[in-house]
Amino acid sequence: MPDNAAEVTAAGIARLAGVGRAAVSNWRRRHADFPKPVGGTETSPTFALGDVERWLRAQGKLAEVPLRERVWQLLTGHPAGGAAALCQVGAVLLLVRDRPAVWHRLSEGTDDQLAEMLPVALDPALTARLGEAHPVHLPDAAGLGPTVPLLRGAAELAADLGPREAYAFLLGRHLDANLRQYTLTPPAPAALMAALAGLVPVERAATSPGGKGAPGGPGGPDGTAAGGRAAGGRAAGAQSVGAQAAGEQSAGEQSAGEQAARERAAGSVLDPASGTGGLLGAAGSAVSVYAQERDPDLAALTALRLALDTDAPVRVAGGDSLRADAFPGLAVDAVVCHPPFNERNWGHDELAYDPRWEYGFPARTESELAWVQHALAHVRDGGTAVLLMPPAAASRRSGRRIRADLLRRGALRAVVALPAGAAPPYGIPLHLWVLRRPGAGQPAAPHVLLIDAAAAVAAPAEGPAAPGATTPAPAAHGAVAPSPGRGKLPWQTVHSTVLDAWHAFDRGGAAPERAGVCRVLPVIELLDDDVDLAPARHLPPPAAGGGVAELAAIRDRLTATLTRTAELTPAAPARPRAEEPAADRRPMTTVGELARAGALVLKSGTTAAGGSVPVLTEQDVLAGTGPTGPAGGAAEGDEPVLTEPGDVVVPLIGGGTVARVVDESTAGAALGRNLSLLRPDPEALDPWFLAGYLRGSANQRQASSYASTATRLDVRRLRLPRLPLADQRRYGERYRTLASFEESLRHAARLGEQLVRGLYDGLADGTVEPH
């Protein structure tokens, strides 16, 4: 294939040269010899990769294109599309891994000879790993011809990284580049589901991996995600094999229940809605692996990913699991599944008399309960199924009869409420249902375990809060506990809370009760008219505000904070001295002029979710808190802007008069969108003087533009007076004192809100006396 057959976008050019996309736009404007677009659209043109490489080398901007980038560009430029190219690459990498001598012999031939012989070599390799009816369909020799350079490059990349890691890198990059087509499921919930199903050793399940992927793991060496599902289609899991556990447990501490979990880890596992196979990858080293996926492209990607991940027999089928079950009669040791939510067209009309509905025929609006029964139909007696469910499935009236039968017959063993932000859709707290198929002649389990992991995450730490720290108000009984948000969840706490309770309950039918977090409930107490399984509705409320002692401690902290606030209250304003010029007669300058003079550097936030650096968001600046945005990465081709002590951060949208000086606690965070950062030269500008003047109401008003629905600030038009550095520092010290007073007021308001809420709750539930 000629070099110019591969095309690259402006973002790809930026990645090749190690610059931002703005630099590529400048090159196109300033250099008449920059390669012309050969495809794409007017707003997103593509360029011939070979022409771009030659131009970059001629300009001294590129020594050599990294191998992984060359292979990626060949893949994105494939005429059949990225998914089809990944199938061909995965098949060849499987050949490289399992039959290296065959690949070596074939690769010595010409491109035409390789294309001619590959189908003959790939067919037995795929059949040996995936069975006769595998979903990987490859083109003939003529169809493989244009892909030969990509296949050779992928094999070369596999020699550097390994076949599994090379495929994981390409798959992860493909999924990240097509976010609208796939719903990626984070690795932490997948690891927790596998642990609940008994599919991983206990020490691996102690906590979840952090970030989007581990080096060399299926998330890719570059940290991209490799688990997902087609948008609107079947659910996918998260990152696969190699998820790192942060906590370990000695062999002497392993209980009988934990040993049983180890024994089940050597069994068979099925995911009937597999997406790209992430959940099955998180399940560890099973003896045999089964998967079904409605999307034929994802079914092929799943098969190849699992075949490269494990040496176990892999059987993957295409098709709708509910309408056309590819494994009738199969009974595995465990099922893990993240089914599609809220499907109306799941087969209600044609499946009315299906034998899988042992617990009742699901209503049209209860597709999730159809998946629950499908999972139970495929586990052996005593086998475990773990499904990620929407919270509505626990309380909708249309499903109460099926929920009641699941409880009566002992099939439903636990319901776990995860914090909001655990998995998509991120705005709601999803549930995990842990089910176990009742054995013939075995008595029904009389109890069910309810866990609210969100309450465990939201519980305030013991002891007084640090000055200026945000103290969360306790959630009202029955309310959804607040969550730190997407990307900020303490997964080690979630895993330990859930797994400690589950292992104790699974081992002996009981678990230590934790107010608001965990409770073992008799099944009979749930069998009312609603059969509502939402954990928050049945857990005993925690003591108001953490108990009377905690309320007293909050009151003491509030008293101390109010005393400090009174000390920081500014003195009465004084008139300017006669010798000082009036404010309207002082010489003025603008931020734009100072930037051109080199007195400060002006940067804009570009960060979106997806990396490893916490993000300082617009809401953080307005609220005066630390970075609470999810770990983020800059948009493709851009580097994140990292804050430093002394920087001044200004929100661009909303019309608020806010400018914040970055301190040590905020330094190192990535600058979020709709924020502007000013980095003053300390020899020319005092940061507190700069921030104070930028907050002036009149200043912000004259520098703002007004659209139909929002106000946007033009930072370059903000004005401040030209003053000697000594005078700047005098003003800056006053502004610093005002900022301390403002933060003390905020902290007092948070403590007061917590105290008031705790007293209201305590008076209502009788833990506080009305005197």
Salt bridges, closest charged atoms under 4 A:
ASP51 OD1 - ARG54 NH2 2.65
GLU53 OE1 - ARG57 NH1 3.82
GLU53 OE1 - ARG70 NH2 2.56
GLU64 OE2 - ARG57 NH2 3.48
GLU69 OE1 - ARG15 NH1 3.79
GLU69 OE2 - ARG173 NH2 3.26
ASP98 OD1 - ARG97 NE 2.83
ASP98 OD2 - ARG129 NE 3.75
GLU108 OE2 - HIS104 NE2 3.13
ASP111 OD1 - ARG152 NE 2.88
GLU165 OE2 - ARG164 NH2 3.15
ASP176 OD1 - LYS212 NZ 3.33
GLU203 OE1 - ARG262 NH2 2.44
ASP222 OD2 - ARG173 NE 3.43
ASP309 OD2 - ARG305 NE 3.89
ASP311 OD1 - ARG97 NH2 3.42
ASP320 OD1 - ARG234 NH2 2.60
ASP320 OD2 - ARG294 NH1 3.97
ASP320 OD2 - ARG323 NH1 3.40
ASP325 OD2 - HIS378 NE2 2.61
ASP333 OD1 - ARG380 NE 2.53
GLU343 OE1 - ARG234 NH1 3.73
GLU343 OE2 - ARG294 NH2 3.21
ASP349 OD1 - HIS348 ND1 3.35
ASP349 OD1 - ARG364 NH2 2.78
GLU350 OE2 - ARG323 NE 2.61
ASP354 OD1 - ARG356 NE 2.80
GLU358 OE1 - ARG409 NH2 3.52
GLU358 OE2 - ARG437 NH2 3.04
GLU366 OE2 - ARG396 NE 2.98
GLU368 OE1 - ARG396 NH2 2.73
ASP381 OD1 - ARG437 NE 3.44
ASP405 OD2 - ARG409 NH1 3.78
ASP506 OD2 - ARG264 NH2 3.76
ASP506 OD1 - ARG436 NH1 2.63
ASP530 OD1 - ARG397 NH1 2.90
ASP532 OD2 - ARG537 NE 3.05
GLU550 OE2 - ARG557 NH2 3.94
GLU567 OE1 - ARG564 NH1 3.79
GLU579 OE2 - ARG577 NE 3.70
GLU580 OE2 - ARG577 NH2 2.75
GLU580 OE2 - ARG730 NH2 3.53
GLU593 OE1 - ARG722 NH2 3.90
GLU636 OE2 - ARG15 NH2 2.03
ASP638 OD2 - ARG21 NH2 3.74
GLU644 OE2 - ARG679 NH1 3.57
ASP647 OD2 - ARG679 NH2 2.85
GLU733 OE1 - ARG736 NE 3.63
GLU742 OE1 - ARG695 NH1 3.08
GLU742 OE2 - ARG746 NH2 3.60
GLU743 OE1 - ARG746 NH1 3.46
GLU743 OE2 - ARG750 NH2 3.20
